[in-house]
Amino acid sequence: MPLGDSTRAVHAGLPPLTPGQPFLPGPVFAAPFVLDPVTGGEGIDWYGRPHNASRRHLEAAIGELEGGQCLTFATGMAAVGATLLSLLHPGDTVIVPADGYFTTRAFARAELATRGVTVLTAPTAGPYPSFQGVRLVLVETPANPGLDVCDLAELAAAAHAAGALLAVDNTTATPLGQRPLELGADLVVASGTKALTGHSDLLLGYLATRDEELLARLRSWRDSTGGAPAAFDSWLAHRSLATLDLRLGRQTANAAAVAEALATHPAVAWVRWPGRPADPSYAVAARQMARIPGVVTFELAGEAAVGRFLSAARLVIPATSFGGLHTTADRRAQWGDDAPPGLVRLSCGVEDTADLVADINQALDAV
Ligand SMILES: *Cc1c(COP(=O)(O)O)cnc(C)c1O
């Protein structure tokens, strides 16, 4: 019988149990390591940029959950940047999400066009342009902040038929929500800053793949540009991973209840949560995802209405980012994102469902 999600999360990446040692060894703080006086650094850890045991344990853990081999980065954007800059060359064409994480699109436009790469955008829910002549298709599902979901198996087949690679930003779903490599994607690229580690206290990025050649290319890029995470953050991320199933379970339950409350409140223009049967992405999400994340997006009348909502709420912390233990809300338009001024991305934490729904209802009444 395959192991359940919580069992896998608790044991992911732990080194062999050793009497007298901790379950998860503490962070290995080292820039250089001691060399062998005769053979030098051959076959051992010799320098912290390419080698660190805390990072390797974390990579083993995330790799187990994604079903591939993992490379970690200091931030999600370091992983996105490594993918786009190392795999694309002058004359190549890339497709990035028109409605996904804003910084990825801005980075592609600013840094790739000047390097002779053609950047096309496509909305997550489609329609997608032809993949003929395209080198890399990057999708994000569910897309942040609009929460549209796309069919990964279908896109992987279309990309491969055209000779293109499919990369999937799995940040919002996490590997317990969906496993893009199993659905045919060549590469997972994600931020571990959000729900994966879930305590709003560290930055992390990662890539995962089953393709040895791709892995070698990306590893060489990371180890020479130096974007790896530090030992303490790697250890802290690994420690947090053990509770991933528990955290997601409560976040999803909270999001289901909050989405219903939002859908029935007159101050709310519309609400998106792919777990609601009325949601446009419900059918594809139900097919593809093992669970729906705790992020809900909705629209109030405008900037002032969002200000009244956030001032009245006692359990909703105004903050960007998402996926943490604490419920947070972010008015995306303040960051230059091309979202409507009243759009709120609400990230449900692990508070008691009844408390959260009561607080959000009273804050909406104050709008
Ligand atoms: C946050 C985020 C990123 C970037 O991750 P950082 O860790 O903040 O650099 C990339 N993609 C998505 C979907 C994100 O939400």
The ligand as an ORCA input file, in Angstrom:
! r2SCAN-3c Opt
* xyz 0 1
  C       6.106     33.811     -4.561
  C       6.069     33.158     -5.878
  C       7.227     33.047     -6.658
  C       8.547     33.650     -6.230
  O       9.019     33.092     -5.050
  P       9.967     33.880     -3.995
  O      10.310     32.800     -3.027
  O       9.164     34.993     -3.424
  O      11.137     34.390     -4.774
  C       7.128     32.383     -7.869
  N       5.953     31.861     -8.295
  C       4.827     31.960     -7.581
  C       3.565     31.377     -8.096
  C       4.846     32.622     -6.352
  O       3.719     32.733     -5.646
*
